[in-house]
Amino acid sequence: MTDQQTPLRVILFEDSILLREGLVRLFAEAGFETVGAHADAEDVVARTRAAAAEVAVLDVRMPPTFRDEGIRAALALREALPEVGILVLSQYVEGVYARELLGAGDGGVGYLLKDRVTSLEELSAAVRQVSRGGTVLDPRVVQQLMRTGPDPVTRLTPREREVLEAMAEGRSNVSIAAGMSVGVGAVEKNVSAIFAKLGLEDSGTDHRRVLAVLAYLQKDPRP
């Protein structure tokens, strides 16, 4: 944490050069020190640690695939450096990842939508809030979190719930198919339906399976 005389140290991960340079200037105007401005989220932990940054500002979709590199980097950063405040600044509402980030432990975290930030004061206040361990969420992100919460589990069919329960036990699709005496293709179809009903978009990783299980456990807590 900085005192009144020491500028807040911010590291930025944003692939758009225009926005990246614009944010650096806005941060300077707000009295912050930008200790790194990067076009990708590679080595986010090493870069943040080396820069002794107090807040990391990240976009969600970054090179090379422009899918979820930024938000996954934020999760890695939260795990490795929980004392660093994290502000996700994106065009997209990635509700499931926001929920995962919010549930990743103590520390400041924020999620704002780029086109809904209307002033330098709003942005600088969000940066300061997460630096102090607070939480800042755009209302649309909150709405998405509600939609991707545990309630959709109730929309699953009995067979889909059975498959999800088996997933929660850590079983693979092949193991589930053998236990139900059905083909693997049938299980895969149920798994796809589960993902769709829980609002879990394909991110190219195994996150959807983990988040589906989390949704099930939240709905059906175990002793």
N, C-alpha and C positions, 0 to 999 in steps of 0.2 A: 504494500500500500504506500502511496506517495503522500508527502506533506504538501502544504499549500505552495511551497516554493519550487517543488520538483514536478516537472510535467509528467502526466500519466503516459506510460510507455505502451504503445499500441503496435501490434503487428497485423498486417493486412494480407489476405489471400483472395484475390479477385482477378479473373482472367481478362476482363475488358480493360484495355489500357486507358481508355477515356475515363471510365468510372474509377479505376484505380488511382490515376493521377488526380482526379477531382477529389477523391476522398482524402488523399494525402494533404491536399491544400485545405480542405475543410477541417481536418483534424488539427492542422497547424493553427488555423484561425480560432479553433476552440481551445487552444492552449495545450494540445497533446503533442507528444513526440512520436512520430512514426519510425519505429526501429527496424522495419522491414516491410517491403511491399512486393508481393510475389504473384506471378501469373498462374501458378499451379499450387497444389496442396501437397506436393512431395516433401517428405522429411519434415512434416509440420512440427513434430515434437522437438527434433534437433534444432530446427530454425528458431522456434519459440524460446527454447531454453538458452540457446546461444545469445539471443537478443535480449534476454532478461525482460521479456515483455510481460506486462500485467494484464493486458486484454488482447485477445485474438479476434479479429473480425473476418468472417469467412463467408464466401458464396456457397451455395449448395452444389450446383452443377459446374464442374471444372474439368480441365483436360486430364487424361486424354479422351475419355468417353463422354464427358459432359452429362453424367447421370447422377451419381451421388458421392463423388470423390470428396467434395467439401464437407458434407455432413458426416461422412465416415471419418474424415480427418478430425472433425470436432470431437467425435466420440473418443478417438484415440488420444487426443489432447486432454480431454477431461479425465481419462483414466491415468495418464502419465503425469500430468501437471494439474491436479485439481484446484490449486490455488490461483490458476489463471482464469480470469473471466472470459466467457465465450459469447460473442454476439454473431448470430447467423443473420446475414443480410442477403435476401434472395428475392427473385421474382416468383418463386414457386412455394406453395404450401406442401411441404413434405411432412404430413401429420404424424405418421408412424415413427419417423426418425426423430421428430421433435419430442414425442413422448418418450422415446428411448433416451434422448439426451437429457431431458428433464429428470428422468429416473436414474441417471448415472451417478448420483451422489451429491455431496455438498458442493457449494461454489456458485458463483454468479453465472447466469445463463440468460440469453435473450434471443428472440427470433422476430425480426421485423421484415416486412415486405417492402422492397425498394420503391415501388410506385406509390406507397402509402406514407412514406416518410416525407413530411411537408416542410421541414425546417431544420436548419443546423442545430438549433436549440434542442429539438426533439432527439436528433441523432446523438449529440454530445451528452445529453442527459441519460440516454440509454447506455452509452459507453461507461459513464461514471457509475451508473446503477449496477451493472454487472461487475465492475471493478471492486465494488463494495460487497459483493456476494449476493446481490439482489437478482430478481427475475423481471424480465421485460418481455411481454408477448403481445403481438398484434392480435386484435379481436378475431380476425379471420383465422389465425393459427389456432386460437382457442376453439373456435367452431369446428375446425378440422379435427382437433384432438378429441372433441366430444363424439364426432362421427366415427373416429377410428378407435374408440374405447371398447370396453368389454361387451356392451349391449348387443352388437351384431351376432354374437355367439348364439343368441336365442333364435336367430334366423336359420340356423343349420338344421338339416334333416337329421333324423336319428342315426342314419348310417354315417353321415358326415361328422357328427359328434363322436361316433365310435372311432372313426379314423383319427380325429383330432386328439382323442384321449390316448390312443396308441402312440401318436406323435409325441405327446407330452411324456410318455414313458421312455422316449428316446429311441423308438423303433424305426427302422428304415422302411421304405415303401415295400421292399421285397418281403421283409419280416411281417409287415402288416397284412400283405396279400396272403401269405402262407397261413397266418393265424385265422383269417376270415374265409379261407378256401375259395378265394377269387383270384382273378388275374391281376398282375401288376398294373396293367392298363386301367383297370377299374379303380384301383386305389389312386392312381395318378389323376384320374378324372375327378374323384372326390377331393383330392388335395387342391386341385385347381379351383374347384367350386368354393372350397373353404377360403382360399386366398381372395377370391372375388368378393365373397360376402363380407369378409372382414376389411375390405378396402385396401389390401396389401398389394401394391403394384410391383411388377418385376423390376428388381434393381440389379440383376445380374449377380447377386450374392445369395448366401443362405439366410439372410436376415429375415425373409418372409416366414420361413419355417419357425425360427426362434420367436418372432413376434406373434405368430398364430398361437404358439404354445403359451406365451405370456398372457394373451387374451383369454385363453381357456382357463388358465390357473387363476386369473383375476376374477373370472365369473364363477369358478368352482374351486374356491380355496381348499387346500388340503391341510389336515392337522400336522 
